[in-house]
Amino acid sequence: MIELASLYTWLGRLLPCECMQAHFMQQALLGLLLIAPMTAAMGVQLINFRMAFFADAISHSAFAGVALGLIFAVSPQWTMPLFGLFVGLGITAMQRRSALSTDTVIGVVFAGVMAFGLAIVSRDASVARDLQRFLYGDILTIGDAGIFSLAALFVAVMGFQAWGYNRLLYVGMNPVVAQAHGVRVAVYQFAFAGLVALVVMLSIWAVGVLLVTALLIVPAAAARNLARSAGAMFWWAILISTTSAVAGLLISAQDWARTATGPTVVLCGFAWFLASQVVAISRRMTK
């Protein structure tokens, strides 16, 4: 296995703050530096596809995935992403074959997986207590195994974006026209849904079920306010997400703050969004 000690040491030197000399803070920083670009990149497409609710449905299916793992004595690190992947691909399959709108299909599946998860949890009080850590998340507890999982997913997500970003935009604008021009719409839709599901599930370890959707949507929304092209929106989203992640981690470790890392990261992203709204409004006023 690749040795990460030298990388952690380098991160400690890159940010020579006292709080960043702790090993768990260096691990958390590396985890966030992997999560932030992935969530930003996938969030751009979620907004373009008008599927912001999709990430919510996936994240809340984590309850069922974790509960199944705890009940059947299988690590939730396996059952949670696998169940999320199943739900994501299932939503895409139903949406492609249904006359209902995408939001309606997502809403129905959202209700079903939430009810399924809560029904399982209600059978065992100890399972409900164990679910608390997934509800709120804690990036400070990530280990090397989690880092390697995120790194593998990072390569897959960024490779997919580099290969198919323009085609995904085409599919998001009009899948029928994209199909007519030779784009394999079904392949891109299923691949996108599967990767979003995995990104959401692995990001839950950082910020929890309640806030994971914000990691995808807030930077992308702020980027749309600031960018003047689709390509610029992608890079703005990554910049906003990454700076929010680093700032949130550093602020949460300060004595005057002492806040949870996940919510602080999201608040930093929200500050970016508010600033982007001011820029967008000023642009419209000058036209």
Buried (B, 14 or more C-beta within 10 A) or exposed (E): EEEBEEBBEEBBEEBEEEEBEEEEBBBBBBBBBBBBBBBBBBBBBBBBBEBBBBBBBBBBBBBBBBBBBBBEEEEBBEBBBBBBBBBBBBBBBBBBEEEEEBBEBBBBBBEBBBEBBBEBBEEEEEBBEBBEBBBBBBBBBBEBEBBBBBBEBBEBBBEBBEEBBEBBBBBBEEBEEBBEEEBBBBEBBBBBBBBBBBBBBBBBBBBBBBBBBBBBBBBBBBBBBBBEEBEEBBBBBBBBBBBBBBBBBBBBBEEEEEBBBBBBBBBBBBBBBEBBBEEBEEEEEEE
